[in-house]
Amino acid sequence: MRKWLMVVSAILLLTACSSGGAEKEKLKKVSVVLDWTPNTNHTGLYVAKEKGYFEKQGLDVDIIMPGEAGADQLVASGKADFGVGYQEGVTQARVQDVPIVSIAAIIQHNTSGFAAPKDKGITKPEDFEGKTYGGWGSPVEEAVMGSIMKQEGADVKKVNFVNMGDTDFFTAVKRDIDFAWIFYGWTGIEAELRGEELDMMYVKDYSDKLDYYTPVLTTNESHIKDDPDTVKAFLKAATEGYEYSIEHPDEAGKILLKEAPDLDEELVMKSQEWLAPKYKDDAERWGEQKAEVWKNYADWMFDNGLLEKKLDSQKAYTNEFLPGE
């Protein structure tokens, strides 16, 4: 009798495993490429995977690093299904007829700005004159800096621009850099934890046109045209992931740490707490994008010589696949 029961149990176990494997095979494999190494901008994606939100939508999602090609290029070429990008990058790509589309705003308002250690005495844009700025060599940097300095009668030509490369902010400002452009939700929080006071000048505080979406989730036109159901399913799960991160920042931070154990635990948890309310902020729902935000920033880029032609913003973004639309 006991032997018979063991045989039945073994059959049931094998059937369950086979069924589980079959269910797994039914899931549609898709990839999402990050813009950078894992951080709290990405938490909602990791939560969606860990909590089974992607699987519930019939998706088996692989979250991958960008490599040398970069997320925008991988998404535009179809080598990745989805990606994490920025409004500025999507804007420049669309003007060059690159078929990439923003499908959700990860954070509603621009949390980036120019930062300097307190002892540098840089508290306003006019203080940039005569100082050394550490950047990444993009024309956008000088244009943004120049536009906000001009408001105060200062001259961006009096700023010394240096390409920092991979040097981190804290190392750079102790050597030959006076200030840099950072995201407060990560580098600013790290400064707090280090006990290093910063003067932070958010770019959005100097112009509504600089309050753009950064970062965003992207896909390409072909994916939208040929497989809209997958785009909708992906965003449904991602929305659940970010909503969970908003409501449960502590648990969300732990999930990110589980997936990226090399990250500093204290930094992740403090960053997650700071960023959680900013994912949705004053929007009616997470991911919502506004036409005026896309138009304002594109107009600003064009007026500052960063675009060769005007942007057709209706092709650059869509809210079509967000839940509730």
TORFIRO-189314 format. One line per 10 residues: number of its first residue (from 1); for each residue x, y, z of N, C-alpha, C. Coordinates in Angstrom, 2 decimals, padded with zeros to 5 digits. Layout:
<rs>
NUM) X,Y,Z,X,Y,Z,X,Y,Z; ...
</rs>
This chain:
<rs>
1) 000.83,-001.21,000.00,000.00,000.00,000.00,000.86,001.26,000.00; 001.90,001.23,000.91,002.80,002.38,001.01,003.53,002.60,-000.31; 003.96,001.48,-000.94,004.68,001.58,-002.21,003.79,002.19,-003.28; 002.52,001.77,-003.28,001.56,002.30,-004.26,001.37,003.80,-004.07; 001.28,004.24,-002.81,001.12,005.67,-002.51,002.33,006.47,-002.97; 003.55,005.88,-002.79,004.78,006.55,-003.22,004.79,006.73,-004.73; 004.31,005.69,-005.44,004.27,005.78,-006.91,003.30,006.86,-007.35; 002.12,006.90,-006.72,001.12,007.91,-007.06,001.66,009.31,-006.79; 002.34,009.47,-005.64,002.91,010.78,-005.28,003.94,011.22,-006.30; 004.76,010.27,-006.74,005.80,010.60,-007.73,005.17,011.04,-009.04
11) 004.10,010.35,-009.43,003.42,010.71,-010.68,002.82,012.11,-010.59; 002.18,012.38,-009.44,001.58,013.70,-009.23,002.63,014.79,-009.26; 003.80,014.52,-008.64,004.89,015.50,-008.61,005.41,015.78,-010.01; 005.61,014.72,-010.78,006.10,014.88,-012.14,005.09,015.64,-012.99; 003.81,015.35,-012.78,002.75,016.04,-013.52,002.75,017.53,-013.20; 002.93,017.84,-011.90,002.96,019.25,-011.47,004.14,019.97,-012.07; 005.31,019.31,-012.04,006.52,019.94,-012.61,006.36,020.15,-014.10; 005.80,019.12,-014.77,005.59,019.22,-016.21,004.63,020.35,-016.53; 003.56,020.44,-015.72,002.57,021.49,-015.92,003.18,022.86,-015.71; 004.03,022.97,-014.64,004.68,024.25,-014.36,005.60,024.65,-015.49
21) 006.32,023.64,-016.04,007.22,023.93,-017.15,006.46,024.37,-018.37; 005.31,023.71,-018.58,004.47,024.07,-019.73,003.94,025.49,-019.60; 003.52,025.83,-018.35,003.02,027.19,-018.12,004.12,028.21,-018.42; 005.36,027.87,-017.98,006.49,028.77,-018.20,006.74,028.97,-019.70; 006.59,027.86,-020.44,006.82,027.93,-021.88,005.78,028.79,-022.58; 004.60,028.90,-021.99,003.54,029.70,-022.60,003.80,031.20,-022.48; 004.64,031.58,-021.52,004.94,032.99,-021.32,005.72,033.55,-022.51; 005.40,034.77,-022.87,006.10,035.42,-023.99,007.38,036.06,-023.46; 008.49,035.71,-024.06,009.77,036.27,-023.62,009.97,037.67,-024.20; 010.24,038.62,-023.33,010.55,039.98,-023.76,011.73,040.50,-022.94
31) 012.39,041.52,-023.47,013.54,042.09,-022.78,013.33,043.58,-022.54; 013.86,044.06,-021.41,013.88,045.49,-021.13,015.31,045.84,-020.74; 015.89,046.80,-021.45,017.29,047.17,-021.22,017.34,048.46,-020.40; 018.16,048.44,-019.37,018.31,049.61,-018.50,019.20,050.66,-019.15; 019.13,051.87,-018.62,019.97,052.96,-019.12,021.32,052.96,-018.43; 021.40,052.32,-017.28,022.60,052.37,-016.44,022.56,051.16,-015.54; 023.49,051.07,-014.61,023.45,049.98,-013.65,022.20,050.10,-012.78; 021.70,049.01,-012.20,020.46,049.05,-011.43,020.46,050.11,-010.33; 019.39,050.86,-010.23,019.23,051.85,-009.17,017.74,052.07,-008.92; 017.41,053.02,-008.08,016.01,053.18,-007.67,015.10,053.74,-008.75
41) 015.64,054.21,-009.86,014.79,054.54,-011.01,014.14,053.28,-011.58; 014.79,052.15,-011.35,014.37,050.89,-011.97,013.58,049.98,-011.04; 013.39,050.39,-009.80,012.82,049.49,-008.79,011.49,048.87,-009.22; 010.62,049.65,-009.83,009.31,049.13,-010.23,009.40,047.95,-011.17; 010.42,047.93,-012.01,010.60,046.81,-012.94,010.99,045.54,-012.19; 011.91,045.69,-011.24,012.34,044.54,-010.45,011.21,044.03,-009.56; 010.40,044.95,-009.03,009.25,044.56,-008.22,008.25,043.79,-009.07; 007.99,044.28,-010.29,007.04,043.62,-011.18,007.48,042.19,-011.50; 008.79,042.00,-011.60,009.29,040.65,-011.89,009.22,039.77,-010.64; 009.67,040.29,-009.51,009.71,039.53,-008.27,008.30,039.15,-007.77
51) 007.37,040.09,-007.90,006.01,039.87,-007.38,005.11,039.11,-008.36; 005.64,038.77,-009.53,004.88,037.98,-010.50,003.91,038.79,-011.34; 004.06,040.12,-011.35,003.14,040.95,-012.13,003.34,040.73,-013.63; 004.60,040.58,-014.05,004.86,040.31,-015.47,004.29,038.95,-015.86; 004.53,037.97,-015.01,004.06,036.61,-015.30,002.54,036.58,-015.39; 001.88,037.35,-014.52,000.41,037.42,-014.53,-000.10,037.96,-015.86; 000.73,038.79,-016.51,000.36,039.36,-017.81,000.85,038.49,-018.97; 001.36,037.29,-018.64,001.80,036.37,-019.68,003.19,036.64,-020.22; 004.01,037.36,-019.43,005.34,037.74,-019.90,006.46,037.15,-019.06; 007.51,036.74,-019.72,008.75,036.33,-019.07,009.78,037.41,-019.41
61) 010.01,038.33,-018.48,010.80,039.53,-018.76,012.25,039.39,-018.30; 013.15,039.67,-019.20,014.58,039.66,-018.91,015.05,041.11,-018.79; 015.55,041.51,-017.62,016.05,042.87,-017.40,017.56,042.85,-017.63; 018.02,043.61,-018.62,019.43,043.52,-019.02,020.14,044.88,-018.95; 021.46,044.81,-018.88,022.29,046.02,-018.86,022.49,046.53,-020.30; 022.74,047.83,-020.46,022.80,048.40,-021.81,024.05,048.05,-022.63; 025.18,047.85,-021.97,026.41,047.61,-022.73,026.84,048.86,-023.47; 027.71,048.71,-024.45,028.25,049.86,-025.16,027.24,050.51,-026.11; 026.31,049.73,-026.63,025.36,050.26,-027.62,024.44,051.30,-027.02; 024.03,051.12,-025.78,023.10,052.05,-025.15,021.66,051.59,-025.34
71) 020.81,051.94,-024.38,019.43,051.47,-024.39,018.64,051.97,-025.59; 018.77,053.25,-025.92,017.99,053.81,-027.03,018.28,053.10,-028.35; 019.55,052.84,-028.61,019.92,052.16,-029.85,019.39,050.74,-029.90; 019.46,050.03,-028.77,018.99,048.65,-028.73,017.47,048.58,-028.94; 016.76,049.53,-028.34,015.30,049.56,-028.48,014.90,049.96,-029.90; 015.52,051.01,-030.41,015.18,051.50,-031.75,015.43,050.45,-032.83; 016.48,049.66,-032.64,016.83,048.64,-033.64,016.04,047.35,-033.46; 015.28,047.25,-032.37,014.50,046.05,-032.13,015.29,044.95,-031.44; 016.53,045.24,-031.02,017.33,044.23,-030.33,016.90,044.08,-028.87; 016.13,045.04,-028.38,015.48,044.95,-027.07,014.04,045.41,-027.27
81) 013.11,044.80,-026.55,011.70,045.15,-026.72,011.34,046.47,-026.05; 011.92,046.69,-024.87,011.64,047.90,-024.10,012.95,048.42,-023.52; 012.92,049.68,-023.08,014.12,050.25,-022.51,013.82,051.38,-021.55; 014.85,051.78,-020.81,014.78,052.96,-019.96,015.59,054.05,-020.65; 014.93,055.16,-020.95,015.59,056.25,-021.66,015.28,057.58,-021.00; 015.45,058.66,-021.77,015.24,060.02,-021.26,014.53,060.83,-022.33; 013.75,061.80,-021.92,013.03,062.62,-022.89,014.00,063.32,-023.84; 015.14,063.80,-023.31,016.08,064.50,-024.18,016.63,063.59,-025.27; 016.91,062.33,-024.92,017.42,061.38,-025.91,016.38,060.99,-026.94; 015.15,060.76,-026.48,014.06,060.41,-027.40,013.78,061.57,-028.34
91) 013.82,062.80,-027.82,013.58,063.99,-028.65,014.60,064.09,-029.77; 015.87,063.94,-029.43,016.92,064.02,-030.45,016.80,062.89,-031.46; 016.44,061.70,-030.98,016.29,060.55,-031.87,015.14,060.75,-032.85; 014.00,061.24,-032.35,012.83,061.41,-033.21,013.07,062.44,-034.31; 013.80,063.48,-034.00,014.10,064.50,-035.01,014.96,063.91,-036.13; 015.72,062.87,-035.80,016.55,062.18,-036.80,015.83,060.95,-037.37; 014.50,060.89,-037.15,013.64,059.82,-037.67,013.99,058.44,-037.13; 014.55,058.39,-035.93,014.79,057.11,-035.25,013.46,056.68,-034.61; 012.97,055.46,-034.89,011.61,055.06,-034.50,011.45,054.61,-033.05; 011.86,055.44,-032.10,011.73,055.13,-030.68,010.60,055.96,-030.10
101) 009.84,055.39,-029.16,008.67,056.06,-028.59,008.68,055.92,-027.07; 008.42,057.01,-026.37,008.28,056.97,-024.92,006.86,056.52,-024.57; 006.75,055.49,-023.73,005.43,054.94,-023.41,005.02,055.18,-021.95; 005.92,055.70,-021.13,005.58,056.01,-019.73,006.68,056.86,-019.10; 006.27,057.81,-018.27,007.23,058.59,-017.49,007.47,057.87,-016.18; 008.72,057.50,-015.93,009.03,056.80,-014.68,008.90,057.75,-013.49; 009.37,058.99,-013.68,009.28,060.03,-012.65,008.60,061.24,-013.28; 007.70,061.87,-012.56,006.90,062.95,-013.13,007.64,064.27,-013.33; 008.57,064.59,-012.46,009.27,065.87,-012.56,010.78,065.65,-012.54; 011.49,066.57,-013.17,012.94,066.48,-013.29,013.60,066.66,-011.92
111) 014.27,065.63,-011.45,014.93,065.69,-010.14,016.43,065.94,-010.27; 016.86,066.41,-011.44,018.29,066.65,-011.65,018.63,068.13,-011.55; 019.90,068.39,-011.35,020.34,069.78,-011.28,021.84,069.87,-011.05; 022.33,071.09,-010.97,023.75,071.33,-010.73,024.02,071.33,-009.24; 025.05,070.59,-008.84,025.36,070.45,-007.41,026.83,070.74,-007.15; 027.08,071.31,-005.99,028.44,071.62,-005.58,028.57,071.44,-004.07; 029.72,070.96,-003.60,029.94,070.89,-002.15,029.76,072.27,-001.52; 029.23,072.31,-000.33,028.92,073.57,000.35,030.12,074.51,000.40; 031.30,073.95,000.60,032.48,074.81,000.77,032.95,075.47,-000.53; 032.34,075.10,-001.66,032.71,075.73,-002.93,032.06,077.11,-003.08
121) 031.01,077.38,-002.31,030.34,078.68,-002.37,029.56,078.90,-003.66; 029.08,077.82,-004.27,028.29,077.92,-005.51,026.83,077.73,-005.16; 026.09,078.80,-005.02,024.70,078.72,-004.57,023.69,079.15,-005.63; 024.19,079.75,-006.72,023.30,080.22,-007.79,024.07,080.19,-009.11; 023.36,080.16,-010.24,024.01,080.02,-011.54,025.10,081.05,-011.84; 024.96,082.27,-011.36,026.00,083.26,-011.66,027.34,082.89,-010.99; 027.28,082.04,-009.97,028.51,081.59,-009.30,029.30,080.60,-010.14; 028.69,080.11,-011.25,029.40,079.16,-012.11,030.60,079.81,-012.81; 030.53,081.13,-012.99,031.62,081.84,-013.67,032.94,081.62,-012.93; 033.97,081.29,-013.70,035.30,081.08,-013.13,035.48,079.73,-012.46
131) 034.45,078.88,-012.50,034.53,077.56,-011.86,034.69,076.47,-012.92; 035.07,075.27,-012.46,035.25,074.12,-013.34,034.08,073.15,-013.19; 033.44,072.89,-014.31,032.30,071.98,-014.35,032.73,070.63,-014.90; 032.33,069.56,-014.21,032.62,068.21,-014.67,031.40,067.59,-015.31; 031.48,067.27,-016.60,030.33,066.73,-017.32,030.65,065.51,-018.13; 029.78,065.22,-019.11,029.96,064.03,-019.96,030.12,064.40,-021.44; 030.29,065.70,-021.70,030.61,066.13,-023.06,029.44,066.32,-023.99; 028.22,066.50,-023.45,027.05,066.70,-024.30,026.79,068.19,-024.51; 026.39,068.60,-025.74,026.05,070.00,-026.00,024.88,070.48,-025.13; 024.03,069.55,-024.70,022.89,069.92,-023.85,023.36,070.58,-022.57
141) 024.47,070.09,-022.02,024.96,070.62,-020.75,025.25,072.11,-020.83; 026.02,072.50,-021.82,026.36,073.92,-021.95,025.13,074.76,-022.28; 024.22,074.19,-023.07,023.01,074.93,-023.44,022.13,075.19,-022.22; 021.92,074.16,-021.40,021.11,074.32,-020.19,021.78,075.30,-019.23; 023.05,075.09,-019.01,023.78,075.97,-018.10,023.77,077.41,-018.61; 023.99,077.55,-019.91,024.02,078.89,-020.50,022.69,079.61,-020.40; 021.59,078.86,-020.58,020.27,079.49,-020.56,019.91,079.98,-019.16; 020.25,079.21,-018.14,019.90,079.65,-016.78,020.89,080.70,-016.26; 022.13,080.68,-016.75,023.09,081.72,-016.37,022.71,083.06,-017.01; 022.22,082.98,-018.24,021.85,084.19,-018.96,020.75,084.95,-018.23
151) 019.85,084.22,-017.58,018.77,084.85,-016.82,019.30,085.75,-015.71; 020.51,085.43,-015.23,021.10,086.20,-014.14,022.23,087.11,-014.63; 022.32,087.27,-015.96,023.34,088.15,-016.51,024.74,087.58,-016.47; 024.84,086.26,-016.33,026.15,085.62,-016.29,026.48,084.99,-017.64; 027.77,084.65,-017.85,028.25,084.18,-019.13,028.81,082.76,-019.03; 028.18,081.81,-019.73,028.61,080.42,-019.68,030.01,080.23,-020.27; 030.47,081.18,-021.09,031.81,081.08,-021.68,032.90,081.23,-020.63; 032.51,081.69,-019.46,033.48,081.86,-018.37,033.55,080.63,-017.46; 032.87,079.55,-017.88,032.92,078.28,-017.16,033.91,077.35,-017.83; 034.73,076.69,-017.05,035.70,075.72,-017.58,035.05,074.34,-017.61
161) 034.84,073.80,-018.81,034.20,072.49,-018.97,035.24,071.38,-019.04; 035.05,070.34,-018.21,035.95,069.20,-018.20,035.11,067.92,-018.29; 035.53,066.98,-019.13,034.83,065.70,-019.24,035.30,064.79,-018.11; 034.38,064.41,-017.21,034.74,063.58,-016.05,034.91,062.11,-016.40; 034.35,061.68,-017.52,034.40,060.26,-017.85,033.65,059.45,-016.82; 034.27,058.41,-016.31,033.63,057.52,-015.33,033.91,057.93,-013.88; 034.59,059.04,-013.69,034.92,059.47,-012.33,033.65,059.83,-011.57; 033.50,059.33,-010.36,032.29,059.63,-009.60,032.37,061.05,-009.02; 031.19,061.58,-008.71,031.06,062.96,-008.26,031.95,063.28,-007.06; 031.95,062.42,-006.07,032.65,062.70,-004.81,034.16,062.71,-004.98
171) 034.65,061.85,-005.86,036.09,061.86,-006.16,036.45,063.11,-006.95; 035.63,063.45,-007.94,035.92,064.58,-008.83,035.98,065.91,-008.08; 035.01,066.15,-007.18,034.97,067.45,-006.49,036.07,067.58,-005.44; 036.76,066.49,-005.15,037.91,066.57,-004.25,039.21,066.77,-005.03; 039.10,066.68,-006.35,040.30,066.87,-007.19,040.21,068.19,-007.93; 039.71,068.18,-009.16,039.78,069.39,-009.99,038.42,069.90,-010.46; 037.32,069.38,-009.88,035.97,069.78,-010.31,035.28,070.58,-009.19; 034.59,071.65,-009.59,033.86,072.45,-008.60,032.39,072.04,-008.49; 031.78,071.69,-009.62,030.37,071.31,-009.59,030.05,070.39,-010.76; 028.90,069.72,-010.66,028.50,068.76,-011.71,026.98,068.67,-011.73
181) 026.47,067.97,-012.75,025.03,067.76,-012.91,024.70,066.39,-012.34; 023.83,066.34,-011.34,023.50,065.08,-010.69,021.99,064.87,-010.58; 021.60,063.65,-010.32,020.23,063.33,-009.91,020.23,063.26,-008.39; 019.41,064.11,-007.77,019.46,064.17,-006.32,019.03,062.86,-005.68; 018.12,062.15,-006.31,017.60,060.91,-005.74,018.63,059.83,-005.53; 019.81,059.98,-006.13,020.87,058.99,-005.93,022.12,059.67,-005.36; 022.74,060.54,-006.14,023.98,061.17,-005.69,023.73,062.13,-004.53; 022.60,062.86,-004.58,022.28,063.77,-003.49,022.02,063.03,-002.19; 021.32,061.90,-002.28,021.07,061.08,-001.09,022.37,060.49,-000.57; 023.26,060.09,-001.47,024.55,059.56,-001.04,025.34,060.63,-000.29
191) 025.25,061.88,-000.75,025.93,062.99,-000.06,025.39,063.14,001.36; 024.07,063.02,001.50,023.46,063.10,002.83,024.03,062.02,003.75; 024.11,060.81,003.23,024.60,059.69,004.04,026.08,059.84,004.38; 026.83,060.51,003.52,028.25,060.75,003.77,028.46,061.93,004.72; 027.39,062.67,004.96,027.52,063.87,005.79,028.18,065.02,005.05; 028.10,064.99,003.71,028.71,066.04,002.89,027.60,066.95,002.35; 027.54,068.16,002.83,026.49,069.10,002.44,026.69,069.60,001.01; 025.59,069.67,000.27,025.62,070.16,-001.11,024.74,071.38,-001.26; 025.11,072.24,-002.19,024.20,073.25,-002.70,023.65,072.70,-004.00; 022.32,072.58,-004.09,021.67,071.95,-005.23,020.81,072.97,-005.96
201) 021.02,073.08,-007.27,020.24,073.99,-008.10,019.51,073.16,-009.15; 018.22,072.84,-008.87,017.42,072.04,-009.79,017.14,072.83,-011.06; 017.37,072.23,-012.22,017.19,072.96,-013.48,015.73,073.36,-013.69; 014.79,072.57,-013.20,013.37,072.89,-013.38,012.97,074.17,-012.65; 013.75,074.56,-011.65,013.43,075.77,-010.90,013.72,077.05,-011.68; 014.46,076.91,-012.79,014.84,078.09,-013.57,014.03,078.24,-014.85; 013.33,077.16,-015.24,012.48,077.23,-016.43,011.53,076.05,-016.46; 010.24,076.32,-016.72,009.26,075.25,-016.86,009.64,074.32,-018.01; 010.33,074.85,-019.01,010.70,074.05,-020.17,011.75,072.99,-019.84; 012.41,073.16,-018.70,013.42,072.19,-018.29,012.88,071.16,-017.29
211) 011.58,071.20,-017.05,010.96,070.20,-016.20,010.44,069.07,-017.08; 011.39,068.34,-017.68,011.05,067.28,-018.62,011.12,065.91,-017.94; 010.68,064.88,-018.67,010.62,063.53,-018.12,011.98,062.83,-018.23; 012.50,062.45,-017.10,013.80,061.78,-017.09,013.91,060.94,-015.81; 013.79,059.62,-015.91,013.77,058.78,-017.11,012.36,058.43,-017.58; 012.30,057.70,-018.71,011.05,057.21,-019.29,011.23,055.75,-019.71; 010.11,055.07,-019.94,010.15,053.74,-020.54,009.90,053.89,-022.04; 010.62,053.14,-022.85,010.53,053.27,-024.30,010.29,051.93,-024.99; 009.80,052.02,-026.22,009.75,050.89,-027.13,009.91,051.46,-028.53; 009.76,050.63,-029.57,009.89,051.17,-030.93,008.57,051.09,-031.69
221) 008.48,051.82,-032.76,007.24,051.92,-033.53,006.75,050.56,-034.04; 007.67,049.71,-034.45,007.29,048.40,-034.98,006.61,047.55,-033.91; 007.14,047.63,-032.70,006.56,046.86,-031.60,005.13,047.33,-031.31; 004.94,048.63,-031.35,003.61,049.21,-031.12,002.64,048.77,-032.22; 003.11,048.78,-033.44,002.25,048.43,-034.58,001.95,046.93,-034.65; 003.00,046.12,-034.45,002.87,044.68,-034.68,002.42,043.89,-033.44; 002.68,044.42,-032.25,002.37,043.66,-031.04,001.89,044.57,-029.92; 000.81,045.32,-030.15,000.31,046.26,-029.14,-000.12,045.58,-027.84; -000.58,044.33,-027.93,-001.02,043.63,-026.73,000.13,043.41,-025.75; 001.31,043.13,-026.29,002.48,042.92,-025.43,002.90,044.24,-024.78
231) 002.83,045.32,-025.54,003.16,046.64,-024.98,002.21,046.96,-023.83; 000.94,046.69,-024.04,-000.08,046.96,-023.02,000.15,046.07,-021.79; 000.45,044.81,-022.01,000.69,043.88,-020.91,001.93,044.28,-020.10; 002.98,044.67,-020.81,004.22,045.10,-020.15,003.96,046.30,-019.26; 003.22,047.29,-019.78,002.96,048.50,-019.00,001.99,048.24,-017.85; 001.08,047.32,-018.02,000.17,046.95,-016.93,000.98,046.44,-015.74; 001.92,045.55,-016.02,002.74,044.97,-014.96,003.70,046.00,-014.38; 004.32,046.81,-015.26,005.26,047.84,-014.78,004.54,048.85,-013.89; 003.31,049.20,-014.26,002.52,050.11,-013.45,002.28,049.53,-012.06; 001.93,048.25,-012.01,001.74,047.59,-010.71,003.03,047.62,-009.90
241) 004.15,047.43,-010.59,005.44,047.44,-009.90,005.77,048.78,-009.29; 005.54,049.85,-010.05,005.83,051.18,-009.52,004.81,051.62,-008.47; 003.57,051.21,-008.65,002.55,051.54,-007.63,002.88,050.85,-006.31; 003.36,049.61,-006.39,003.77,048.89,-005.17,004.96,049.62,-004.53; 005.89,050.10,-005.36,007.06,050.80,-004.85,006.69,052.12,-004.18; 005.63,052.75,-004.68,005.14,053.99,-004.06,004.54,053.70,-002.69; 003.75,052.63,-002.61,003.05,052.29,-001.37,003.94,051.57,-000.36; 004.93,050.84,-000.87,005.78,050.03,000.02,007.26,050.24,-000.31; 007.79,051.44,-000.09,009.18,051.72,-000.47,010.20,050.82,000.23; 009.92,050.45,001.48,010.86,049.60,002.21,010.97,048.23,001.57
251) 009.82,047.61,001.30,009.83,046.29,000.66,010.39,046.37,-000.76; 010.05,047.44,-001.47,010.55,047.60,-002.84,012.07,047.73,-002.85; 012.60,048.48,-001.90,014.05,048.63,-001.80,014.73,047.29,-001.55; 014.12,046.47,-000.73,014.69,045.14,-000.44,014.69,044.26,-001.69; 013.64,044.40,-002.50,013.58,043.62,-003.75,014.69,044.05,-004.70; 014.92,045.37,-004.80,016.01,045.86,-005.65,017.35,045.31,-005.15; 017.56,045.33,-003.84,018.82,044.83,-003.27,019.00,043.34,-003.51; 017.90,042.60,-003.50,017.97,041.17,-003.78,018.46,040.92,-005.20; 017.99,041.74,-006.14,018.37,041.59,-007.54,019.73,042.21,-007.86; 020.13,043.19,-007.06,021.42,043.87,-007.27,022.15,043.97,-005.93
261) 022.64,042.85,-005.41,023.22,042.80,-004.06,024.49,043.62,-003.87; 025.12,044.05,-004.96,026.35,044.84,-004.82,026.08,046.30,-004.46; 024.81,046.72,-004.55,024.46,048.09,-004.21,024.57,048.32,-002.71; 024.83,049.57,-002.33,024.91,049.93,-000.92,023.49,049.92,-000.32; 023.29,049.11,000.69,021.94,048.92,001.25,021.37,050.22,001.81; 022.16,050.96,002.57,021.66,052.19,003.18,021.27,053.21,002.12; 022.09,053.30,001.06,021.80,054.24,-000.03,020.51,053.86,-000.74; 020.35,052.58,-001.05,019.14,052.11,-001.74,017.89,052.42,-000.92; 017.93,052.09,000.35,016.73,052.26,001.18,016.38,053.74,001.36; 017.38,054.58,001.55,017.13,056.02,001.72,016.68,056.64,000.41
271) 017.30,056.23,-000.70,016.92,056.72,-002.02,015.49,056.31,-002.35; 015.15,055.06,-002.04,013.80,054.57,-002.33,012.75,055.35,-001.56; 013.04,055.66,-000.32,012.13,056.44,000.51,011.92,057.84,-000.07; 013.00,058.45,-000.55,012.94,059.80,-001.11,012.20,059.82,-002.44; 012.43,058.79,-003.25,011.92,058.78,-004.62,010.48,058.28,-004.73; 010.05,057.45,-003.80,008.73,056.81,-003.90,007.59,057.78,-004.22; 007.45,058.90,-003.51,006.34,059.81,-003.82,006.53,060.58,-005.12; 007.74,060.55,-005.66,008.03,061.33,-006.87,007.75,060.55,-008.15; 007.56,059.24,-008.05,007.22,058.46,-009.24,005.94,058.98,-009.89; 004.92,059.16,-009.08,003.62,059.61,-009.59,003.42,061.11,-009.35
281) 003.80,061.59,-008.19,003.72,062.99,-007.81,002.31,063.55,-008.02; 002.18,064.58,-008.86,000.87,065.23,-009.04,000.11,064.73,-010.27; 000.58,063.67,-010.88,-000.11,063.11,-012.06,-001.34,062.32,-011.62; -002.29,062.15,-012.52,-003.49,061.38,-012.21,-003.19,059.90,-012.06; -002.15,059.45,-012.73,-001.74,058.05,-012.64,-000.26,057.95,-012.94; 000.36,056.86,-012.46,001.78,056.68,-012.75,001.98,056.53,-014.26; 003.05,057.14,-014.76,003.41,056.97,-016.17,002.86,058.02,-017.10; 001.86,058.79,-016.65,001.20,059.79,-017.49,002.20,060.81,-018.06; 002.05,061.13,-019.34,002.89,062.14,-019.99,002.00,063.22,-020.59; 002.46,064.46,-020.49,001.67,065.59,-020.97,002.27,066.16,-022.25
291) 001.39,066.55,-023.17,001.82,067.10,-024.45,002.67,068.34,-024.27; 002.29,069.21,-023.32,003.03,070.47,-023.15,004.46,070.25,-022.65; 004.66,069.18,-021.88,006.02,068.88,-021.41,006.92,068.51,-022.58; 006.39,067.68,-023.48,007.16,067.29,-024.66,007.38,068.48,-025.60; 006.36,069.28,-025.79,006.49,070.45,-026.68,007.43,071.50,-026.10; 007.28,071.79,-024.82,008.10,072.83,-024.18,009.59,072.51,-024.27; 009.95,071.27,-023.96,011.37,070.92,-023.97,011.91,070.87,-025.39; 011.12,070.34,-026.33,011.56,070.31,-027.73,011.74,071.72,-028.28; 010.83,072.63,-027.94,010.97,074.02,-028.37,012.22,074.64,-027.79; 012.48,074.33,-026.53,013.69,074.86,-025.88,014.94,074.33,-026.59
301) 014.97,073.04,-026.90,016.12,072.46,-027.59,016.32,073.10,-028.96; 015.21,073.28,-029.68,015.30,073.89,-031.01,015.81,075.33,-030.90; 015.27,076.10,-029.97,015.67,077.49,-029.80,017.13,077.63,-029.40; 017.67,076.59,-028.78,019.07,076.63,-028.35,020.00,075.89,-029.32; 019.50,075.62,-030.52,020.34,075.04,-031.56,020.71,073.59,-031.36; 019.93,072.87,-030.54,020.23,071.47,-030.27,019.45,070.51,-031.16; 018.48,071.05,-031.90,017.71,070.26,-032.86,017.77,070.92,-034.22; 017.90,070.12,-035.27,017.98,070.69,-036.62,016.60,071.04,-037.18; 015.55,070.47,-036.56,014.19,070.81,-036.98,013.24,070.63,-035.80; 012.03,071.12,-035.95,011.02,071.02,-034.89,010.60,069.55,-034.69
311) 010.26,069.22,-033.46,009.82,067.87,-033.14,008.31,067.72,-033.34; 007.91,066.61,-033.94,006.50,066.23,-033.97,006.28,065.41,-032.70; 005.91,066.08,-031.62,005.86,065.43,-030.31,004.82,064.32,-030.23; 003.80,064.36,-031.09,002.78,063.32,-031.08,003.36,061.95,-031.45; 004.48,061.95,-032.16,005.13,060.69,-032.53,006.18,060.26,-031.51; 006.51,061.16,-030.60,007.59,060.89,-029.65,007.11,060.15,-028.40; 005.84,060.31,-028.07,005.34,059.67,-026.85,003.88,059.23,-027.04; 003.44,058.36,-026.14,002.03,057.96,-026.13,001.62,057.52,-024.73; 000.36,057.81,-024.38,-000.24,057.29,-023.14,-001.18,056.13,-023.43; -001.22,055.73,-024.69,-002.22,054.77,-025.15,-002.22,053.45,-024.41
321) -001.04,053.01,-023.94,-000.94,051.67,-023.37,-000.93,051.64,-021.85; -001.07,052.81,-021.23,-001.15,052.85,-019.78,-002.50,052.31,-019.31; -002.53,051.61,-018.19,-003.82,051.11,-017.67,-004.80,052.25,-017.44; -006.05,052.04,-017.82,-007.07,053.05,-017.60,-007.27,053.99,-018.74; -006.41,053.90,-019.79,-006.55,054.80,-020.94,-007.68,054.32,-021.84
</rs>
